[in-house]
């Protein structure tokens, strides 16, 4: 799981969501990406808080993305939105899965 936590100024929310939709679709074309979920934290109006959770096939696919594609993908948002947003990323490894 590759998780991206985003905080952005409310004034750019609609433009950022439009960008993010295309951005996620582009990332899903990279090797090993299986899908993604986009969440919004409605507990506060400012800053707007979003979370994207990407599912990947293997750890090697994640390493390949970080090494070869992540810098360019991150630069896209910075070019469009500058300092009106910030993003934190983390990689989560599944220890156990539980199903009903």
C-alpha positions, -999 to +999 in steps of 0.1 A: +000+000+000+013+034-010-005+062+009-004+099+001-019+123+027-026+157+012-036+190+028-046+219+005-061+254+007-099+253+002-097+278-027-079+252-049-100+222-039-120+218-071-090+224-094-069+200-073-095+173-073-098+175-111-060+173-114-058+144-089-084+124-108-062+124-139-030+120-118-043+089-102-053+074-135-019+081-149-001+064-119-023+033-123-007+028-157+027+021-141+037-015-136+023-032-106-004-007-096-036-026-090-060+002-080-065+032-058-090+048-034-095+085-028-108+097+006-117+131+020-115+138+057-147+159+064-137+166+100-124+201+092-130+226+064-096+241+064-072+228+053-089+203+030-075+168+038-074+141+012-059+106+013-050+084-017-043+047-011-027+029-039-026-009-040+005-025-056+013-061-067+048-063-052+074-044-032+096-044-062+069-025-082+068+001-054+106+005-054+106+008-092+079+036-090+098+055-063+131+053-082+119+060-117+086+077-118+078+094-084+099+125-088+083+135-121+048+127-109+053+148-077+066+177-098+033+179-117+014+190-086+041+214-075+042+230-109+004+236-109-003+244-073+030+255-057+028+260-020-010+258-017-008+221-008+015+197+009+017+160+007+032+133+029+038+098+017+043+064+033+046+028+023+025+003+043+032-034+043+004-058+050+009-079+081-025-096+081-058-093+064-091-099+081-123-106+063-158-112+076 
